[in-house]
Amino acid sequence: MDILLSTRIRHDTVIGLPYPRLPTMQQLNEDQSPCRPSNGEVVCFGVLSYLQLMVVDQVPVHNGGTPISQLTDSFGDDAAIVAGMLHQWGQESKFIPSAVGEDDLGKKVTATVKNFGLPVEVNINPRVTTVAELSIADPSGARTYFYKRTPELLATLDAADLTPLENAAYLYVDWYDGDHILRPMEQASRSGVPVFLNLESQYANEELLSKVVPYTTVCQVSADGPDASEDMESIAQKLLNAGIGTVLVTGGSRGCLVADESHLGRAHAPKVDVVDGNGAGSCFSAGFIYGSLQGWAIERCARFATAQASLKCTSPGYKVATVTEGERLANSLMADIDRRT
């Protein structure tokens, strides 16, 4: 079965400014020592949510049912998942979260992230309600999900301590956290810290782009949704023209396209037996960040990210394959990365 590399789709509205040209991933890599973890932390900033993960063998018909093969307490959103995956690979990481409520779901997600070993300090706020999410994963690699967020909980991101950014190697943020990501993005930019933005399907959202592009070094977009109408290369070129240094476009069974001002090409996805596609997009992000902090070339980063996201889909939850396992599969993948003139 073809892997579906996908990320979560939100429908929030944000606003914006002009676009300066930022450094490419190649330029960033030249400043890193090759083949060893970075001395700095990858800081991931975003909402901490309680997630109930349901794995099913088939999607039920409308107004019908299907047996559940696995039901577990888990967590989100993508920033938390990325931090946890990097931590498993030995890369220093820290998650700066929103608060959780003093409620049953807040207690559950606090226990879950503690058991997972996620590097995070959870802030419990009795005035907010913990974000709740239900994600149903099926063998196609797709996830059907339901969620509830409140403005009051999102606002707790504005009080989060950004001190870890002072010595960070990278900042990771998600577009769907809205204006709340601008404060850490601005601080990272002032400190010379590269910023990885998960843009998902919002590559045509001009208002959003005008706000985030000035601070974005690398962005990842998803072109595998039902509304995707542009080809991957056109999407990448549009974002490069806007001023983003490196663009990653995931395309489901089509693999991924990577582009900066010097390179353009694809890494082809392998065929895997999909069990749970939840977190595959986050795993791709984590894999690319990990590789770039080793000083790897953009092709190697793309193949490693694709391999790890593929392997993640073969088991439920957020436990990732080892770096060695990921590299073994990555070395077998086809990649066509050309140097641009």
Secondary structure, 3 states (H helix, E strand, C coil): CECCCCCCCCCCCCCCCCCCCCCCHHHHHHCCCCCCCCCCEEEEEECCEEEEEEEECCCCCCCCCCCEEEEEEEEECHHHHHHHHHHHCCCCEEEEECCEECCHHHHHHHHHHHHHCCCECCCEECCCCCEEEEEEECCCCCEEEEEECCHHHHHHHHHCCCHHHHHEEEEEEEHHHHHHHHHHHHHHHHCCCCEEEEEECCCCCHHHHHHHHHHCCEEEEECCCCCCCCCHHHHHHHHHHHCCCEEEEECHHHCEEEEECCEEEEECCCECCCCCCCCHHHHHHHHHHHHHHCCCCHHHHHHHHHHHHHHHCCCCCCCCCCHHHHHHHHCCCCEEEEECC
